[in-house]
Structure formats: structure tokens, C-alpha cells
């Protein structure tokens, strides 16, 4: 098992776009980082060592972290790949997560999100978007085979584009493929989610 920690300083950026590309494994994201990103990576397939790149242009940071190789990206036997991330709570962040297979726990409620795009393959995910956000934003959650639990704040409209499975939207009213909670249209900040 190999373990390493990495952090990325904000430098002179006042916002960031953060992209994670993970073929297979276990991904945990939360807030509370002093830097833009602080992460611990553990893996036992050498080719899966993550590659971290960061660039700043016009005061916007572009952080990309990806699994170097997705060859044989199944988590069978004793194969392990675990990423534990902490992001900065104050930096306006557009978050993109592309994950092939595995489990993820995305505790995003403390972050200053400006957009969310989650593309999950197979597995189980929990996404917490219950934060007290300063501005409205759009979120897209695409899943393959598995189970997704999405926790949402008030002032939310959810559009479901079908697929297999069922949606349990407790506390929402339904109008065709659109689900609205009681504060939608009345709250100062609106979250539009496409599932």
C-alpha cells in the first residue's frame, strides 16, 4: 500500500474549477482545507498514482487531479484506491467529479460552490448539498448502475431525465419530471439539480 499527501495553494486565484477523474475506488470529499485542496491518497496499484496539476489564469485556478491509468479499473480482490479530499470552504468553486466505479461520500455542504457536475459510473454515492450557499447555481448528477443519495437544501428544483430505478423525493411536490420543494421560488438562493 502506498500513501501520500498533497496540497495545492490558492496562489493569486480568487475562484477555482476543480476536476477529479477517478477510474475506480473510494472517494471522500469534505471542506475545511486551509489551502485550495489538501488530499490523502492511498493505493496499491502503482499505475493508479494520481496526477495533480494546477494553473492560474486571470485569477481563476484550474485544478485537475486524475488517476494516471484506469487499466483494469475494477476493485476486485485486494486492490485498493482511496482518495480523501478536503477543499477550501471560502473559495468559490466549480466542482467536476468523474468516477468510474466504487463508493463516494461527497460532503459539500460547507463549500462555496458555483456549480457541480457529478458523473458516476457504477457504485454507491452520497452527495450532501444542504449548505447555506451565497449564490444560486446548477448541479448535474449522472449515475450508472448503483444507488445515489442526494441531500438538498430548501429552494430546490430537481429535474429527472428518467433512466432505470426509482426516485424517493420526500418533501417535494412533483410536476411531471420536475420535483419542487416548499421554498422553491421564495428563497433568495436557488439550486437547480438535474438527475
C-alpha atoms as a printed R data frame, in Angstrom:
    type eleno elety resid chain resno       x      y       z
1   ATOM     1    CA   UNK     A     1   0.000  0.000   0.000
2   ATOM     2    CA   UNK     A     2   1.378  3.414  -0.969
3   ATOM     3    CA   UNK     A     3   0.184  6.586   0.756
4   ATOM     4    CA   UNK     A     4   0.916 10.207   0.007
5   ATOM     5    CA   UNK     A     5  -0.461 13.604   0.900
6   ATOM     6    CA   UNK     A     6  -0.633 16.579  -1.408
7   ATOM     7    CA   UNK     A     7  -1.844 20.134  -1.074
8   ATOM     8    CA   UNK     A     8  -2.365 22.930  -3.568
9   ATOM     9    CA   UNK     A     9  -2.059 26.595  -2.561
10  ATOM    10    CA   UNK     A    10  -4.586 29.043  -3.995
11  ATOM    11    CA   UNK     A    11  -1.782 31.348  -5.227
12  ATOM    12    CA   UNK     A    12  -3.409 34.531  -6.598
13  ATOM    13    CA   UNK     A    13  -6.698 32.942  -7.714
14  ATOM    14    CA   UNK     A    14  -9.998 34.246  -6.340
15  ATOM    15    CA   UNK     A    15 -12.061 31.284  -7.645
16  ATOM    16    CA   UNK     A    16 -11.377 27.766  -8.867
17  ATOM    17    CA   UNK     A    17 -12.560 24.993 -11.142
18  ATOM    18    CA   UNK     A    18 -11.702 21.628  -9.594
19  ATOM    19    CA   UNK     A    19 -11.835 18.407 -11.640
20  ATOM    20    CA   UNK     A    20 -11.391 14.906 -10.232
21  ATOM    21    CA   UNK     A    21 -11.090 11.950 -12.571
22  ATOM    22    CA   UNK     A    22 -11.003  8.605 -10.791
23  ATOM    23    CA   UNK     A    23 -11.345  5.263 -12.561
24  ATOM    24    CA   UNK     A    24 -12.245  3.154  -9.555
25  ATOM    25    CA   UNK     A    25 -12.008  3.310  -5.798
26  ATOM    26    CA   UNK     A    26 -13.292  5.146  -2.770
27  ATOM    27    CA   UNK     A    27 -13.644  8.924  -2.849
28  ATOM    28    CA   UNK     A    28 -14.398 11.172   0.119
29  ATOM    29    CA   UNK     A    29 -14.681 14.960  -0.200
30  ATOM    30    CA   UNK     A    30 -15.329 17.455   2.556
31  ATOM    31    CA   UNK     A    31 -14.472 21.060   3.370
32  ATOM    32    CA   UNK     A    32 -12.146 22.525   5.965
33  ATOM    33    CA   UNK     A    33  -8.877 22.849   3.994
34  ATOM    34    CA   UNK     A    34  -6.579 25.802   4.694
35  ATOM    35    CA   UNK     A    35  -5.171 25.525   1.163
36  ATOM    36    CA   UNK     A    36  -7.290 25.246  -2.001
37  ATOM    37    CA   UNK     A    37  -7.005 21.451  -1.707
38  ATOM    38    CA   UNK     A    38  -5.474 19.060   0.820
39  ATOM    39    CA   UNK     A    39  -5.666 15.370  -0.020
40  ATOM    40    CA   UNK     A    40  -4.502 11.972   1.157
41  ATOM    41    CA   UNK     A    41  -4.145  9.246  -1.454
42  ATOM    42    CA   UNK     A    42  -3.746  5.523  -0.706
43  ATOM    43    CA   UNK     A    43  -3.412  2.919  -3.461
44  ATOM    44    CA   UNK     A    44  -1.790 -0.434  -4.057
45  ATOM    45    CA   UNK     A    45  -1.622 -0.393  -7.864
46  ATOM    46    CA   UNK     A    46   1.423  1.729  -8.787
47  ATOM    47    CA   UNK     A    47  -0.098  2.806 -12.123
48  ATOM    48    CA   UNK     A    48  -3.015  4.403 -10.236
49  ATOM    49    CA   UNK     A    49  -0.817  7.076  -8.638
50  ATOM    50    CA   UNK     A    50  -2.819 10.313  -9.011
51  ATOM    51    CA   UNK     A    51  -1.501 13.170 -11.132
52  ATOM    52    CA   UNK     A    52  -2.143 16.662  -9.734
53  ATOM    53    CA   UNK     A    53  -1.919 19.779 -11.909
54  ATOM    54    CA   UNK     A    54  -2.817 23.365 -11.057
55  ATOM    55    CA   UNK     A    55  -2.688 26.510 -13.141
56  ATOM    56    CA   UNK     A    56  -3.930 30.057 -12.556
57  ATOM    57    CA   UNK     A    57  -5.144 32.307 -15.382
58  ATOM    58    CA   UNK     A    58  -6.974 35.625 -14.927
59  ATOM    59    CA   UNK     A    59  -7.238 34.958 -11.173
60  ATOM    60    CA   UNK     A    60  -9.108 31.669 -11.744
61  ATOM    61    CA   UNK     A    61  -7.467 28.457 -10.620
62  ATOM    62    CA   UNK     A    62  -7.778 25.249 -12.654
63  ATOM    63    CA   UNK     A    63  -7.091 22.168 -10.521
64  ATOM    64    CA   UNK     A    64  -7.098 18.743 -12.182
65  ATOM    65    CA   UNK     A    65  -6.470 15.519 -10.283
66  ATOM    66    CA   UNK     A    66  -6.710 12.256 -12.171
67  ATOM    67    CA   UNK     A    67  -5.887  8.628 -11.758
68  ATOM    68    CA   UNK     A    68  -2.898  8.043 -14.039
69  ATOM    69    CA   UNK     A    69  -4.177  4.803 -15.512
70  ATOM    70    CA   UNK     A    70  -7.625  3.274 -15.467
71  ATOM    71    CA   UNK     A    71  -6.409 -0.016 -16.926
72  ATOM    72    CA   UNK     A    72  -8.035 -2.892 -15.089
73  ATOM    73    CA   UNK     A    73 -10.137 -0.375 -13.166
74  ATOM    74    CA   UNK     A    74 -12.115 -2.961 -11.235
75  ATOM    75    CA   UNK     A    75 -11.756 -3.159  -7.472
76  ATOM    76    CA   UNK     A    76 -11.569 -6.912  -7.177
77  ATOM    77    CA   UNK     A    77  -9.552 -8.897  -4.700
78  ATOM    78    CA   UNK     A    78  -7.116 -6.881  -2.622
79  ATOM    79    CA   UNK     A    79  -6.981 -3.858  -4.952
80  ATOM    80    CA   UNK     A    80  -7.420 -0.540  -3.121
81  ATOM    81    CA   UNK     A    81  -7.594  3.080  -4.242
82  ATOM    82    CA   UNK     A    82  -8.731  5.652  -1.679
83  ATOM    83    CA   UNK     A    83  -8.819  9.434  -2.068
84  ATOM    84    CA   UNK     A    84  -9.670 11.616   0.923
85  ATOM    85    CA   UNK     A    85 -10.055 15.260  -0.080
86  ATOM    86    CA   UNK     A    86 -10.539 18.495   1.802
87  ATOM    87    CA   UNK     A    87 -11.419 21.633  -0.160
88  ATOM    88    CA   UNK     A    88 -11.337 25.241   0.983
89  ATOM    89    CA   UNK     A    89 -14.708 26.492   2.291
90  ATOM    90    CA   UNK     A    90 -14.168 30.138   1.260
91  ATOM    91    CA   UNK     A    91 -13.049 29.847  -2.378
92  ATOM    92    CA   UNK     A    92 -15.891 29.953  -4.956
93  ATOM    93    CA   UNK     A    93 -15.548 26.529  -6.595
94  ATOM    94    CA   UNK     A    94 -16.959 24.889  -9.699
95  ATOM    95    CA   UNK     A    95 -16.625 21.155  -8.932
96  ATOM    96    CA   UNK     A    96 -16.477 18.387 -11.553
97  ATOM    97    CA   UNK     A    97 -16.211 14.734 -10.456
98  ATOM    98    CA   UNK     A    98 -15.882 11.865 -12.950
99  ATOM    99    CA   UNK     A    99 -15.796  8.479 -11.263
100 ATOM   100    CA   UNK     A   100 -15.926  5.090 -12.943
101 ATOM   101    CA   UNK     A   101 -16.752  2.604 -10.205
102 ATOM   102    CA   UNK     A   102 -16.720  2.494  -6.434
103 ATOM   103    CA   UNK     A   103 -18.099  4.370  -3.462
104 ATOM   104    CA   UNK     A   104 -18.121  8.078  -2.792
105 ATOM   105    CA   UNK     A   105 -19.168 10.356   0.030
106 ATOM   106    CA   UNK     A   106 -19.283 13.966  -1.118
107 ATOM   107    CA   UNK     A   107 -19.935 16.195   1.898
108 ATOM   108    CA   UNK     A   108 -20.180 19.507   0.020
109 ATOM   109    CA   UNK     A   109 -22.428 21.472   2.385
110 ATOM   110    CA   UNK     A   110 -19.677 23.778   3.723
111 ATOM   111    CA   UNK     A   111 -18.169 24.700   0.333
112 ATOM   112    CA   UNK     A   112 -18.714 27.950  -1.615
113 ATOM   113    CA   UNK     A   113 -19.987 26.134  -4.708
114 ATOM   114    CA   UNK     A   114 -20.676 27.893  -8.018
115 ATOM   115    CA   UNK     A   115 -21.522 24.703  -9.927
116 ATOM   116    CA   UNK     A   116 -21.471 20.917  -9.548
117 ATOM   117    CA   UNK     A   117 -21.139 18.261 -12.262
118 ATOM   118    CA   UNK     A   118 -21.009 14.674 -10.966
119 ATOM   119    CA   UNK     A   119 -20.621 11.774 -13.404
120 ATOM   120    CA   UNK     A   120 -20.715  8.483 -11.565
121 ATOM   121    CA   UNK     A   121 -20.397  5.062 -13.197
122 ATOM   122    CA   UNK     A   122 -21.215  2.071 -11.021
123 ATOM   123    CA   UNK     A   123 -21.417  2.014  -7.264
124 ATOM   124    CA   UNK     A   124 -22.853  3.926  -4.347
125 ATOM   125    CA   UNK     A   125 -22.687  7.652  -3.689
126 ATOM   126    CA   UNK     A   126 -23.927 10.126  -1.110
127 ATOM   127    CA   UNK     A   127 -23.945 13.832  -2.013
128 ATOM   128    CA   UNK     A   128 -24.684 16.480   0.632
129 ATOM   129    CA   UNK     A   129 -25.699 19.825  -0.914
130 ATOM   130    CA   UNK     A   130 -27.575 21.148   2.142
131 ATOM   131    CA   UNK     A   131 -25.288 24.164   2.553
132 ATOM   132    CA   UNK     A   132 -26.243 27.780   3.116
133 ATOM   133    CA   UNK     A   133 -24.972 28.992  -0.261
134 ATOM   134    CA   UNK     A   134 -24.285 32.651  -1.089
135 ATOM   135    CA   UNK     A   135 -25.426 32.358  -4.704
136 ATOM   136    CA   UNK     A   136 -27.650 30.220  -6.889
137 ATOM   137    CA   UNK     A   137 -26.042 27.512  -9.015
138 ATOM   138    CA   UNK     A   138 -26.802 24.486 -11.180
139 ATOM   139    CA   UNK     A   139 -25.905 20.905 -10.324
140 ATOM   140    CA   UNK     A   140 -25.877 17.897 -12.635
141 ATOM   141    CA   UNK     A   141 -25.740 14.364 -11.243
142 ATOM   142    CA   UNK     A   142 -25.419 11.492 -13.724
143 ATOM   143    CA   UNK     A   143 -25.274  7.931 -12.498
144 ATOM   144    CA   UNK     A   144 -24.867  4.499 -13.969
145 ATOM   145    CA   UNK     A   145 -25.652  1.361 -12.003
146 ATOM   146    CA   UNK     A   146 -25.969  1.698  -8.257
147 ATOM   147    CA   UNK     A   147 -27.514  3.911  -5.617
148 ATOM   148    CA   UNK     A   148 -27.303  7.674  -5.109
149 ATOM   149    CA   UNK     A   149 -28.481  9.579  -2.045
150 ATOM   150    CA   UNK     A   150 -28.657 13.339  -2.609
151 ATOM   151    CA   UNK     A   151 -29.345 15.649   0.349
152 ATOM   152    CA   UNK     A   152 -30.707 19.057  -0.693
153 ATOM   153    CA   UNK     A   153 -31.413 22.445   0.923
154 ATOM   154    CA   UNK     A   154 -34.610 24.464   0.596
155 ATOM   155    CA   UNK     A   155 -35.191 26.397  -2.630
156 ATOM   156    CA   UNK     A   156 -34.545 23.461  -4.964
157 ATOM   157    CA   UNK     A   157 -35.898 22.302  -8.300
158 ATOM   158    CA   UNK     A   158 -34.900 18.812  -9.423
159 ATOM   159    CA   UNK     A   159 -35.350 17.575 -12.986
160 ATOM   160    CA   UNK     A   160 -35.134 13.845 -13.570
161 ATOM   161    CA   UNK     A   161 -34.306 12.644 -17.058
162 ATOM   162    CA   UNK     A   162 -35.551  9.132 -16.484
163 ATOM   163    CA   UNK     A   163 -33.478  6.012 -16.579
164 ATOM   164    CA   UNK     A   164 -33.989  2.840 -14.624
165 ATOM   165    CA   UNK     A   165 -34.760  2.794 -10.944
166 ATOM   166    CA   UNK     A   166 -36.898  4.859  -8.656
167 ATOM   167    CA   UNK     A   167 -36.752  8.274  -7.045
168 ATOM   168    CA   UNK     A   168 -37.764  8.828  -3.450
169 ATOM   169    CA   UNK     A   169 -38.276 12.608  -3.147
170 ATOM   170    CA   UNK     A   170 -39.710 13.039   0.324
171 ATOM   171    CA   UNK     A   171 -40.779 16.638   0.988
172 ATOM   172    CA   UNK     A   172 -41.054 17.508  -2.716
173 ATOM   173    CA   UNK     A   173 -44.085 18.046  -4.914
174 ATOM   174    CA   UNK     A   174 -43.952 16.549  -8.391
175 ATOM   175    CA   UNK     A   175 -44.923 18.105 -11.698
176 ATOM   176    CA   UNK     A   176 -44.115 15.576 -14.442
177 ATOM   177    CA   UNK     A   177 -40.348 15.028 -14.356
178 ATOM   178    CA   UNK     A   178 -39.777 18.067 -12.091
179 ATOM   179    CA   UNK     A   179 -39.683 17.949  -8.284
180 ATOM   180    CA   UNK     A   180 -40.006 21.156  -6.224
181 ATOM   181    CA   UNK     A   181 -39.572 21.659  -2.509
182 ATOM   182    CA   UNK     A   182 -41.646 24.121  -0.498
183 ATOM   183    CA   UNK     A   183 -39.190 27.043  -0.635
184 ATOM   184    CA   UNK     A   184 -38.567 26.970  -4.388
185 ATOM   185    CA   UNK     A   185 -39.319 30.411  -5.814
186 ATOM   186    CA   UNK     A   186 -39.373 32.050  -2.362
187 ATOM   187    CA   UNK     A   187 -35.780 31.576  -1.248
188 ATOM   188    CA   UNK     A   188 -33.031 34.042  -2.198
189 ATOM   189    CA   UNK     A   189 -30.746 31.271  -3.412
190 ATOM   190    CA   UNK     A   190 -31.984 28.583  -5.799
191 ATOM   191    CA   UNK     A   191 -30.386 25.264  -6.584
192 ATOM   192    CA   UNK     A   192 -31.336 23.686  -9.930
193 ATOM   193    CA   UNK     A   193 -30.421 19.988  -9.987
194 ATOM   194    CA   UNK     A   194 -30.601 17.687 -12.997
195 ATOM   195    CA   UNK     A   195 -30.506 13.979 -12.197
